[in-house]
Amino acid sequence: MLSLFATSIMELLAAMLRLRGRNLKMTLKNLLIDEKKGSSGVYEAFITNPLYKQLSFKYGRGVSNPPSYIDNDSFRTILFDIILGEDGLESQLKTKIDALENDEMRRILKQLIRDADGKIDVFKQRIGEWYESIMDRASGYYKRMTQKILIIVGIVMAVVLNADTLALYRSLETNPETLDKLVAAAEAVAENESVDGMVRTDLEYEAALEQVRRMKGNVDDLRSPLGMGWQNINLAEMSVYNWAVKILGWIITAIAISLGAPFWFDLLRKIVNLRSTGEKPAD
C-alpha cells in the first residue's frame, strides 16, 4: 500500500513538473539537433509543426505543454513534412534529404533509405523503427529518473509516517492478534488479479491529486493496526542507538517502497499460495 501511495505521489509530481513532456522534448532535441554544428533548424521546425502543436494542446486551451508521448506515425508524418516542405513530392525525397543542413540527420536518413533499397514504404517503416528504438532508450532513462525520485519520496514517507520496517516487525512479532488480522487482509488482497487498476499513470494534475487523496485515505486506515505514526514515540528517551536503528528502518522502508507495488503484490501472492494449497488450476 505504501508503494502504491508513493507511485501516486510520483504521478502527481510528474503532472506538476511535466516530467514526461520534458523527457520527450529532451529526446527530440538529442534526435534532431546536429551536435557538431549546434544546428536546431529541424528541431525548431518540428516543434512548430501544426500537428505537434495539436499534440501539445496549444489549440483551444492556450497552453504550450509538450506532449507526454508521440507515436511513430505522427513523428514520421511531421518529419516528412519538414523534409519535403509544403510543395515537395515523395519522388523528390532523396534530393530533399541531400539538401538538409543537419549533417547527422542527413547521414542517418540516407543510411535508412539505402537500407530500404530506395523504396518509400520500406523507408517509412525504417524511420518508425528508428524512432521506436530511440524512445525505448528514453523510456529507460525516464524509469531510472523516477526510480531515484521514488526513493526520495519513500524516505520522506517513512519519516512522516514513522514507517520503520524494523519497528513494524517487532510490533507484529509481539502482537499475535494484529498479526492474524493482517494475515487475513493479505490473503484477501492476494485474491485480486492485479494492482494495475488501483493507480493510474500519465494523469493530469487534478486527476493525480485526487488519486493521492484516495491513496492517503487507504494508508491512514493501515496506520493504527501497523503501529505507524509518532503518537507513542517519546523522542526525549531515545538514545543514539535507538535513532540509528530507526534510521536504518526508514531506509529499509524507502528501498522497499521504491521496488513498486507490483513486486510486492506478486511476492505476496506467491507466499499466500505456498501457505495454502498452491496456485489455482487454469480454466
Phi and psi restraints in degrees (value plus and minus 20) as a CYANA .aco file:
   2 LEU   PHI     -85.5   -45.5
   2 LEU   PSI     -56.1   -16.1
   3 SER   PHI     -85.0   -45.0
   3 SER   PSI     -61.2   -21.2
   4 LEU   PHI     -83.5   -43.5
   4 LEU   PSI     -60.7   -20.7
   5 PHE   PHI     -82.9   -42.9
   5 PHE   PSI     -63.9   -23.9
   6 ALA   PHI     -83.6   -43.6
   6 ALA   PSI     -58.9   -18.9
   7 THR   PHI     -84.3   -44.3
   7 THR   PSI     -59.0   -19.0
   8 SER   PHI     -83.1   -43.1
   8 SER   PSI     -62.8   -22.8
   9 ILE   PHI     -83.6   -43.6
   9 ILE   PSI     -59.5   -19.5
  10 MET   PHI     -81.1   -41.1
  10 MET   PSI     -61.3   -21.3
  11 GLU   PHI     -86.2   -46.2
  11 GLU   PSI     -55.6   -15.6
  12 LEU   PHI     -85.2   -45.2
  12 LEU   PSI     -63.8   -23.8
  13 LEU   PHI     -83.3   -43.3
  13 LEU   PSI     -61.0   -21.0
  14 ALA   PHI     -83.4   -43.4
  14 ALA   PSI     -57.9   -17.9
  15 ALA   PHI     -90.3   -50.3
  15 ALA   PSI     -61.6   -21.6
  16 MET   PHI     -85.8   -45.8
  16 MET   PSI     -65.0   -25.0
  17 LEU   PHI    -113.3   -73.3
  17 LEU   PSI     -22.4    17.6
  18 ARG   PHI      33.9    73.9
  18 ARG   PSI      29.0    69.0
  19 LEU   PHI     -85.0   -45.0
  19 LEU   PSI     -59.0   -19.0
  20 ARG   PHI     -86.9   -46.9
  20 ARG   PSI     -62.9   -22.9
  21 GLY   PHI     -84.2   -44.2
  21 GLY   PSI     -60.3   -20.3
  22 ARG   PHI     -86.4   -46.4
  22 ARG   PSI     -56.8   -16.8
  23 ASN   PHI     -85.1   -45.1
  23 ASN   PSI     -61.8   -21.8
  24 LEU   PHI     -85.0   -45.0
  24 LEU   PSI     -62.1   -22.1
  25 LYS   PHI     -84.2   -44.2
  25 LYS   PSI     -61.0   -21.0
  26 MET   PHI     -83.8   -43.8
  26 MET   PSI     -59.1   -19.1
  27 THR   PHI     -84.0   -44.0
  27 THR   PSI     -63.4   -23.4
  28 LEU   PHI     -83.9   -43.9
  28 LEU   PSI     -57.3   -17.3
  29 LYS   PHI     -82.8   -42.8
  29 LYS   PSI     -67.2   -27.2
  30 ASN   PHI     -83.0   -43.0
  30 ASN   PSI     -48.8    -8.8
  31 LEU   PHI    -101.3   -61.3
  31 LEU   PSI     -57.2   -17.2
  32 LEU   PHI    -129.3   -89.3
  32 LEU   PSI     -32.5     7.5
  33 ILE   PHI    -114.8   -74.8
  33 ILE   PSI     115.0   155.0
  34 ASP   PHI     -96.2   -56.2
  34 ASP   PSI      91.4   131.4
  35 GLU   PHI     -84.9   -44.9
  35 GLU   PSI     -54.2   -14.2
  36 LYS   PHI     -90.9   -50.9
  36 LYS   PSI     -63.9   -23.9
  37 LYS   PHI    -117.7   -77.7
  37 LYS   PSI     -34.3     5.7
  38 GLY   PHI      49.1    89.1
  38 GLY   PSI       0.8    40.8
  39 SER   PHI     -91.9   -51.9
  39 SER   PSI     110.5   150.5
  40 SER   PHI    -139.2   -99.2
  40 SER   PSI      -2.7    37.3
  41 GLY   PHI     -79.7   -39.7
  41 GLY   PSI     -66.4   -26.4
  42 VAL   PHI     -86.7   -46.7
  42 VAL   PSI     -61.8   -21.8
  43 TYR   PHI     -84.3   -44.3
  43 TYR   PSI     -65.4   -25.4
  44 GLU   PHI     -83.1   -43.1
  44 GLU   PSI     -59.6   -19.6
  45 ALA   PHI     -85.7   -45.7
  45 ALA   PSI     -53.2   -13.2
  46 PHE   PHI     -87.5   -47.5
  46 PHE   PSI     -69.8   -29.8
  47 ILE   PHI     -96.7   -56.7
  47 ILE   PSI     -32.2     7.8
  48 THR   PHI    -120.0   -80.0
  48 THR   PSI     -17.5    22.5
  49 ASN   PHI     -86.3   -46.3
  49 ASN   PSI     120.2   160.2
  50 PRO   PHI     -77.9   -37.9
  50 PRO   PSI     -57.3   -17.3
  51 LEU   PHI     -86.1   -46.1
  51 LEU   PSI     -61.3   -21.3
  52 TYR   PHI     -83.5   -43.5
  52 TYR   PSI     -58.7   -18.7
  53 LYS   PHI     -83.5   -43.5
  53 LYS   PSI     -59.0   -19.0
  54 GLN   PHI     -83.9   -43.9
  54 GLN   PSI     -63.1   -23.1
  55 LEU   PHI     -85.3   -45.3
  55 LEU   PSI     -44.3    -4.3
  56 SER   PHI    -107.8   -67.8
  56 SER   PSI     -16.1    23.9
  57 PHE   PHI      42.3    82.3
  57 PHE   PSI       9.8    49.8
  58 LYS   PHI     -94.2   -54.2
  58 LYS   PSI     -47.9    -7.9
  59 TYR   PHI    -107.7   -67.7
  59 TYR   PSI     106.4   146.4
  60 GLY   PHI      67.4   107.4
  60 GLY   PSI     -37.5     2.5
  61 ARG   PHI    -138.4   -98.4
  61 ARG   PSI     -34.5     5.5
  62 GLY   PHI      51.4    91.4
  62 GLY   PSI      -0.7    39.3
  63 VAL   PHI    -139.7   -99.7
  63 VAL   PSI     142.6   182.6
  64 SER   PHI    -147.3  -107.3
  64 SER   PSI      18.0    58.0
  65 ASN   PHI     -91.3   -51.3
  65 ASN   PSI     115.4   155.4
  66 PRO   PHI     -86.9   -46.9
  66 PRO   PSI     127.9   167.9
  67 PRO   PHI     -86.8   -46.8
  67 PRO   PSI     136.7   176.7
  68 SER   PHI     -94.0   -54.0
  68 SER   PSI     -49.0    -9.0
  69 TYR   PHI    -177.5  -137.5
  69 TYR   PSI     125.8   165.8
  70 ILE   PHI    -146.6  -106.6
  70 ILE   PSI     105.0   145.0
  71 ASP   PHI     -95.7   -55.7
  71 ASP   PSI     146.6   186.6
  72 ASN   PHI     -87.8   -47.8
  72 ASN   PSI     -48.1    -8.1
  73 ASP   PHI     -85.1   -45.1
  73 ASP   PSI     -64.2   -24.2
  74 SER   PHI     -86.4   -46.4
  74 SER   PSI     -62.2   -22.2
  75 PHE   PHI     -79.7   -39.7
  75 PHE   PSI     -65.9   -25.9
  76 ARG   PHI     -84.4   -44.4
  76 ARG   PSI     -60.5   -20.5
  77 THR   PHI     -82.0   -42.0
  77 THR   PSI     -65.9   -25.9
  78 ILE   PHI     -86.1   -46.1
  78 ILE   PSI     -62.4   -22.4
  79 LEU   PHI     -84.2   -44.2
  79 LEU   PSI     -61.6   -21.6
  80 PHE   PHI     -84.1   -44.1
  80 PHE   PSI     -57.8   -17.8
  81 ASP   PHI     -83.4   -43.4
  81 ASP   PSI     -57.7   -17.7
  82 ILE   PHI     -89.1   -49.1
  82 ILE   PSI     -63.4   -23.4
  83 ILE   PHI     -88.6   -48.6
  83 ILE   PSI     -67.6   -27.6
  84 LEU   PHI    -103.6   -63.6
  84 LEU   PSI     -47.4    -7.4
  85 GLY   PHI      57.4    97.4
  85 GLY   PSI    -199.5  -159.5
  86 GLU   PHI     -87.4   -47.4
  86 GLU   PSI     -56.1   -16.1
  87 ASP   PHI    -124.3   -84.3
  87 ASP   PSI     -15.4    24.6
  88 GLY   PHI     -96.0   -56.0
  88 GLY   PSI     132.0   172.0
  89 LEU   PHI    -134.6   -94.6
  89 LEU   PSI     134.1   174.1
  90 GLU   PHI     -82.8   -42.8
  90 GLU   PSI     -45.6    -5.6
  91 SER   PHI     -86.6   -46.6
  91 SER   PSI     -39.9     0.1
  92 GLN   PHI    -115.9   -75.9
  92 GLN   PSI      -8.0    32.0
  93 LEU   PHI     -78.2   -38.2
  93 LEU   PSI     -69.0   -29.0
  94 LYS   PHI     -81.0   -41.0
  94 LYS   PSI     -61.7   -21.7
  95 THR   PHI     -83.9   -43.9
  95 THR   PSI     -61.3   -21.3
  96 LYS   PHI     -86.3   -46.3
  96 LYS   PSI     -57.9   -17.9
  97 ILE   PHI     -85.2   -45.2
  97 ILE   PSI     -62.7   -22.7
  98 ASP   PHI     -81.8   -41.8
  98 ASP   PSI     -45.1    -5.1
  99 ALA   PHI    -106.4   -66.4
  99 ALA   PSI     -25.0    15.0
 100 LEU   PHI     -85.1   -45.1
 100 LEU   PSI     118.1   158.1
 101 GLU   PHI     -98.9   -58.9
 101 GLU   PSI     -44.6    -4.6
 102 ASN   PHI     -96.6   -56.6
 102 ASN   PSI      86.9   126.9
 103 ASP   PHI     -81.9   -41.9
 103 ASP   PSI     -65.9   -25.9
 104 GLU   PHI     -84.8   -44.8
 104 GLU   PSI     -63.6   -23.6
 105 MET   PHI     -83.6   -43.6
 105 MET   PSI     -61.1   -21.1
 106 ARG   PHI     -82.6   -42.6
 106 ARG   PSI     -63.4   -23.4
 107 ARG   PHI     -86.3   -46.3
 107 ARG   PSI     -59.8   -19.8
 108 ILE   PHI     -84.9   -44.9
 108 ILE   PSI     -66.7   -26.7
 109 LEU   PHI     -85.6   -45.6
 109 LEU   PSI     -58.1   -18.1
 110 LYS   PHI     -86.9   -46.9
 110 LYS   PSI     -56.1   -16.1
 111 GLN   PHI     -85.2   -45.2
 111 GLN   PSI     -62.0   -22.0
 112 LEU   PHI     -87.2   -47.2
 112 LEU   PSI     -58.1   -18.1
 113 ILE   PHI     -93.0   -53.0
 113 ILE   PSI     -49.9    -9.9
 114 ARG   PHI     -87.6   -47.6
 114 ARG   PSI     -61.1   -21.1
 115 ASP   PHI     -83.5   -43.5
 115 ASP   PSI     -47.3    -7.3
 116 ALA   PHI    -109.2   -69.2
 116 ALA   PSI     -16.2    23.8
 117 ASP   PHI      37.6    77.6
 117 ASP   PSI      11.2    51.2
 118 GLY   PHI      57.6    97.6
 118 GLY   PSI     -17.2    22.8
 119 LYS   PHI    -103.3   -63.3
 119 LYS   PSI     103.9   143.9
 120 ILE   PHI     -82.2   -42.2
 120 ILE   PSI     -64.6   -24.6
 121 ASP   PHI     -82.7   -42.7
 121 ASP   PSI     -61.9   -21.9
 122 VAL   PHI     -88.7   -48.7
 122 VAL   PSI     -57.4   -17.4
 123 PHE   PHI     -81.1   -41.1
 123 PHE   PSI     -62.2   -22.2
 124 LYS   PHI     -82.0   -42.0
 124 LYS   PSI     -59.5   -19.5
 125 GLN   PHI     -85.1   -45.1
 125 GLN   PSI     -59.4   -19.4
 126 ARG   PHI     -85.1   -45.1
 126 ARG   PSI     -57.3   -17.3
 127 ILE   PHI     -83.8   -43.8
 127 ILE   PSI     -62.5   -22.5
 128 GLY   PHI     -81.9   -41.9
 128 GLY   PSI     -61.3   -21.3
 129 GLU   PHI     -86.7   -46.7
 129 GLU   PSI     -60.9   -20.9
 130 TRP   PHI     -81.5   -41.5
 130 TRP   PSI     -65.6   -25.6
 131 TYR   PHI     -84.9   -44.9
 131 TYR   PSI     -61.3   -21.3
 132 GLU   PHI     -83.0   -43.0
 132 GLU   PSI     -58.5   -18.5
 133 SER   PHI     -85.0   -45.0
 133 SER   PSI     -58.1   -18.1
 134 ILE   PHI     -87.0   -47.0
 134 ILE   PSI     -60.6   -20.6
 135 MET   PHI     -88.9   -48.9
 135 MET   PSI     -50.4   -10.4
 136 ASP   PHI     -82.1   -42.1
 136 ASP   PSI     -61.7   -21.7
 137 ARG   PHI     -86.4   -46.4
 137 ARG   PSI     -59.9   -19.9
 138 ALA   PHI     -84.0   -44.0
 138 ALA   PSI     -58.7   -18.7
 139 SER   PHI     -84.8   -44.8
 139 SER   PSI     -58.6   -18.6
 140 GLY   PHI     -83.4   -43.4
 140 GLY   PSI     -60.7   -20.7
 141 TYR   PHI     -84.1   -44.1
 141 TYR   PSI     -63.3   -23.3
 142 TYR   PHI     -83.2   -43.2
 142 TYR   PSI     -59.8   -19.8
 143 LYS   PHI     -84.0   -44.0
 143 LYS   PSI     -62.1   -22.1
 144 ARG   PHI     -85.0   -45.0
 144 ARG   PSI     -58.5   -18.5
 145 MET   PHI     -84.9   -44.9
 145 MET   PSI     -65.8   -25.8
 146 THR   PHI     -86.8   -46.8
 146 THR   PSI     -50.5   -10.5
 147 GLN   PHI     -82.8   -42.8
 147 GLN   PSI     -60.7   -20.7
 148 LYS   PHI     -85.3   -45.3
 148 LYS   PSI     -61.8   -21.8
 149 ILE   PHI     -85.4   -45.4
 149 ILE   PSI     -58.1   -18.1
 150 LEU   PHI     -82.4   -42.4
 150 LEU   PSI     -56.9   -16.9
 151 ILE   PHI     -84.3   -44.3
 151 ILE   PSI     -62.9   -22.9
 152 ILE   PHI     -83.4   -43.4
 152 ILE   PSI     -65.0   -25.0
 153 VAL   PHI     -80.5   -40.5
 153 VAL   PSI     -60.8   -20.8
 154 GLY   PHI     -81.8   -41.8
 154 GLY   PSI     -60.9   -20.9
 155 ILE   PHI     -84.9   -44.9
 155 ILE   PSI     -65.1   -25.1
 156 VAL   PHI     -81.3   -41.3
 156 VAL   PSI     -64.9   -24.9
 157 MET   PHI     -82.1   -42.1
 157 MET   PSI     -61.7   -21.7
 158 ALA   PHI     -82.1   -42.1
 158 ALA   PSI     -60.1   -20.1
 159 VAL   PHI     -92.7   -52.7
 159 VAL   PSI     -67.4   -27.4
 160 VAL   PHI     -83.6   -43.6
 160 VAL   PSI     -63.9   -23.9
 161 LEU   PHI    -107.7   -67.7
 161 LEU   PSI     -25.4    14.6
 162 ASN   PHI      31.1    71.1
 162 ASN   PSI      28.2    68.2
 163 ALA   PHI    -107.3   -67.3
 163 ALA   PSI      58.9    98.9
 164 ASP   PHI    -112.8   -72.8
 164 ASP   PSI      90.9   130.9
 165 THR   PHI     -77.2   -37.2
 165 THR   PSI     -63.1   -23.1
 166 LEU   PHI     -85.5   -45.5
 166 LEU   PSI     -60.3   -20.3
 167 ALA   PHI     -88.1   -48.1
 167 ALA   PSI     -57.8   -17.8
 168 LEU   PHI     -82.8   -42.8
 168 LEU   PSI     -61.1   -21.1
 169 TYR   PHI     -81.8   -41.8
 169 TYR   PSI     -66.2   -26.2
 170 ARG   PHI     -83.5   -43.5
 170 ARG   PSI     -57.6   -17.6
 171 SER   PHI     -85.3   -45.3
 171 SER   PSI     -64.8   -24.8
 172 LEU   PHI     -90.4   -50.4
 172 LEU   PSI     -51.6   -11.6
 173 GLU   PHI     -86.9   -46.9
 173 GLU   PSI     -51.5   -11.5
 174 THR   PHI    -120.7   -80.7
 174 THR   PSI     -18.2    21.8
 175 ASN   PHI    -150.9  -110.9
 175 ASN   PSI      63.2   103.2
 176 PRO   PHI     -84.3   -44.3
 176 PRO   PSI     -50.8   -10.8
 177 GLU   PHI     -85.7   -45.7
 177 GLU   PSI     -65.5   -25.5
 178 THR   PHI     -84.2   -44.2
 178 THR   PSI     -58.7   -18.7
 179 LEU   PHI     -81.6   -41.6
 179 LEU   PSI     -62.7   -22.7
 180 ASP   PHI     -82.5   -42.5
 180 ASP   PSI     -60.1   -20.1
 181 LYS   PHI     -84.0   -44.0
 181 LYS   PSI     -62.4   -22.4
 182 LEU   PHI     -90.2   -50.2
 182 LEU   PSI     -54.0   -14.0
 183 VAL   PHI     -82.9   -42.9
 183 VAL   PSI     -63.0   -23.0
 184 ALA   PHI     -84.0   -44.0
 184 ALA   PSI     -60.4   -20.4
 185 ALA   PHI     -85.8   -45.8
 185 ALA   PSI     -59.2   -19.2
 186 ALA   PHI     -83.5   -43.5
 186 ALA   PSI     -60.9   -20.9
 187 GLU   PHI     -84.9   -44.9
 187 GLU   PSI     -56.1   -16.1
 188 ALA   PHI     -87.2   -47.2
 188 ALA   PSI     -60.5   -20.5
 189 VAL   PHI     -85.3   -45.3
 189 VAL   PSI     -58.9   -18.9
 190 ALA   PHI     -86.1   -46.1
 190 ALA   PSI     -40.3    -0.3
 191 GLU   PHI     -93.9   -53.9
 191 GLU   PSI     -38.4     1.6
 192 ASN   PHI     -89.4   -49.4
 192 ASN   PSI     135.1   175.1
 193 GLU   PHI     -97.4   -57.4
 193 GLU   PSI     -56.0   -16.0
 194 SER   PHI    -181.8  -141.8
 194 SER   PSI     151.0   191.0
 195 VAL   PHI    -130.9   -90.9
 195 VAL   PSI     -16.0    24.0
 196 ASP   PHI     -81.6   -41.6
 196 ASP   PSI     -53.8   -13.8
 197 GLY   PHI     -96.2   -56.2
 197 GLY   PSI     -31.9     8.1
 198 MET   PHI     -98.4   -58.4
 198 MET   PSI     -52.9   -12.9
 199 VAL   PHI    -150.3  -110.3
 199 VAL   PSI      99.0   139.0
 200 ARG   PHI    -111.0   -71.0
 200 ARG   PSI     137.0   177.0
 201 THR   PHI    -138.7   -98.7
 201 THR   PSI     145.3   185.3
 202 ASP   PHI      37.3    77.3
 202 ASP   PSI      35.4    75.4
 203 LEU   PHI    -122.8   -82.8
 203 LEU   PSI     138.9   178.9
 204 GLU   PHI     -92.2   -52.2
 204 GLU   PSI     146.0   186.0
 205 TYR   PHI     -77.5   -37.5
 205 TYR   PSI     -69.5   -29.5
 206 GLU   PHI     -82.7   -42.7
 206 GLU   PSI     -61.6   -21.6
 207 ALA   PHI     -86.9   -46.9
 207 ALA   PSI     -59.5   -19.5
 208 ALA   PHI     -86.5   -46.5
 208 ALA   PSI     -58.3   -18.3
 209 LEU   PHI     -85.0   -45.0
 209 LEU   PSI     -61.4   -21.4
 210 GLU   PHI     -84.5   -44.5
 210 GLU   PSI     -57.2   -17.2
 211 GLN   PHI     -85.7   -45.7
 211 GLN   PSI     -59.7   -19.7
 212 VAL   PHI     -83.1   -43.1
 212 VAL   PSI     -62.7   -22.7
 213 ARG   PHI     -82.3   -42.3
 213 ARG   PSI     -61.8   -21.8
 214 ARG   PHI     -84.8   -44.8
 214 ARG   PSI     -64.1   -24.1
 215 MET   PHI     -88.5   -48.5
 215 MET   PSI     -52.6   -12.6
 216 LYS   PHI     -82.5   -42.5
 216 LYS   PSI     -58.4   -18.4
 217 GLY   PHI     -83.5   -43.5
 217 GLY   PSI     -59.0   -19.0
 218 ASN   PHI     -86.0   -46.0
 218 ASN   PSI     -60.1   -20.1
 219 VAL   PHI     -87.6   -47.6
 219 VAL   PSI     -59.6   -19.6
 220 ASP   PHI     -80.2   -40.2
 220 ASP   PSI     -52.9   -12.9
 221 ASP   PHI     -87.1   -47.1
 221 ASP   PSI     -44.4    -4.4
 222 LEU   PHI    -111.6   -71.6
 222 LEU   PSI     -34.6     5.4
 223 ARG   PHI     -83.4   -43.4
 223 ARG   PSI     -63.0   -23.0
 224 SER   PHI     -87.7   -47.7
 224 SER   PSI     -73.0   -33.0
 225 PRO   PHI     -85.1   -45.1
 225 PRO   PSI     -48.0    -8.0
 226 LEU   PHI    -104.2   -64.2
 226 LEU   PSI     -32.9     7.1
 227 GLY   PHI      58.3    98.3
 227 GLY   PSI       1.0    41.0
 228 MET   PHI     -98.5   -58.5
 228 MET   PSI     142.0   182.0
 229 GLY   PHI      88.5   128.5
 229 GLY   PSI     156.9   196.9
 230 TRP   PHI    -130.7   -90.7
 230 TRP   PSI      -9.9    30.1
 231 GLN   PHI     -82.3   -42.3
 231 GLN   PSI     -62.7   -22.7
 232 ASN   PHI    -122.8   -82.8
 232 ASN   PSI       0.6    40.6
 233 ILE   PHI    -122.4   -82.4
 233 ILE   PSI     104.9   144.9
 234 ASN   PHI    -121.4   -81.4
 234 ASN   PSI      79.8   119.8
 235 LEU   PHI     -84.2   -44.2
 235 LEU   PSI     -51.8   -11.8
 236 ALA   PHI     -86.7   -46.7
 236 ALA   PSI     -47.5    -7.5
 237 GLU   PHI    -111.6   -71.6
 237 GLU   PSI     -22.1    17.9
 238 MET   PHI    -100.1   -60.1
 238 MET   PSI     110.8   150.8
 239 SER   PHI    -108.9   -68.9
 239 SER   PSI     156.4   196.4
 240 VAL   PHI     -81.9   -41.9
 240 VAL   PSI     -59.3   -19.3
 241 TYR   PHI     -82.9   -42.9
 241 TYR   PSI     -63.0   -23.0
 242 ASN   PHI     -80.6   -40.6
 242 ASN   PSI     -62.1   -22.1
 243 TRP   PHI     -85.9   -45.9
 243 TRP   PSI     -60.0   -20.0
 244 ALA   PHI     -82.6   -42.6
 244 ALA   PSI     -63.0   -23.0
 245 VAL   PHI     -86.2   -46.2
 245 VAL   PSI     -60.2   -20.2
 246 LYS   PHI     -86.3   -46.3
 246 LYS   PSI     -62.4   -22.4
 247 ILE   PHI     -82.2   -42.2
 247 ILE   PSI     -60.0   -20.0
 248 LEU   PHI     -81.5   -41.5
 248 LEU   PSI     -61.4   -21.4
 249 GLY   PHI     -82.6   -42.6
 249 GLY   PSI     -59.9   -19.9
 250 TRP   PHI     -83.3   -43.3
 250 TRP   PSI     -62.7   -22.7
 251 ILE   PHI     -83.2   -43.2
 251 ILE   PSI     -62.4   -22.4
 252 ILE   PHI     -80.8   -40.8
 252 ILE   PSI     -62.5   -22.5
 253 THR   PHI     -80.9   -40.9
 253 THR   PSI     -65.4   -25.4
 254 ALA   PHI     -81.6   -41.6
 254 ALA   PSI     -63.5   -23.5
 255 ILE   PHI     -85.0   -45.0
 255 ILE   PSI     -60.8   -20.8
 256 ALA   PHI     -84.6   -44.6
 256 ALA   PSI     -61.3   -21.3
 257 ILE   PHI     -81.8   -41.8
 257 ILE   PSI     -60.5   -20.5
 258 SER   PHI     -88.1   -48.1
 258 SER   PSI     -37.3     2.7
 259 LEU   PHI     -88.9   -48.9
 259 LEU   PSI     -41.3    -1.3
 260 GLY   PHI      76.5   116.5
 260 GLY   PSI     128.8   168.8
 261 ALA   PHI     -83.1   -43.1
 261 ALA   PSI     -58.6   -18.6
 262 PRO   PHI     -78.3   -38.3
 262 PRO   PSI     -56.8   -16.8
 263 PHE   PHI     -81.6   -41.6
 263 PHE   PSI     -68.2   -28.2
 264 TRP   PHI     -90.9   -50.9
 264 TRP   PSI     -53.9   -13.9
 265 PHE   PHI     -84.5   -44.5
 265 PHE   PSI     -65.5   -25.5
 266 ASP   PHI     -83.8   -43.8
 266 ASP   PSI     -61.7   -21.7
 267 LEU   PHI     -84.2   -44.2
 267 LEU   PSI     -61.0   -21.0
 268 LEU   PHI     -81.6   -41.6
 268 LEU   PSI     -63.5   -23.5
 269 ARG   PHI     -82.8   -42.8
 269 ARG   PSI     -60.3   -20.3
 270 LYS   PHI     -84.6   -44.6
 270 LYS   PSI     -62.0   -22.0
 271 ILE   PHI     -85.9   -45.9
 271 ILE   PSI     -63.2   -23.2
 272 VAL   PHI     -84.2   -44.2
 272 VAL   PSI     -59.2   -19.2
 273 ASN   PHI     -84.4   -44.4
 273 ASN   PSI     -56.8   -16.8
 274 LEU   PHI     -87.1   -47.1
 274 LEU   PSI     -57.0   -17.0
 275 ARG   PHI     -93.4   -53.4
 275 ARG   PSI     -44.7    -4.7
 276 SER   PHI    -121.3   -81.3
 276 SER   PSI    -156.8  -116.8
 277 THR   PHI    -121.1   -81.1
 277 THR   PSI      -5.2    34.8
 278 GLY   PHI      77.4   117.4
 278 GLY   PSI    -197.7  -157.7
 279 GLU   PHI     -91.4   -51.4
 279 GLU   PSI     134.0   174.0
 280 LYS   PHI     -88.1   -48.1
 280 LYS   PSI     121.6   161.6
 281 PRO   PHI     -87.5   -47.5
 281 PRO   PSI     132.1   172.1
 282 ALA   PHI     -88.6   -48.6
 282 ALA   PSI     129.3   169.3
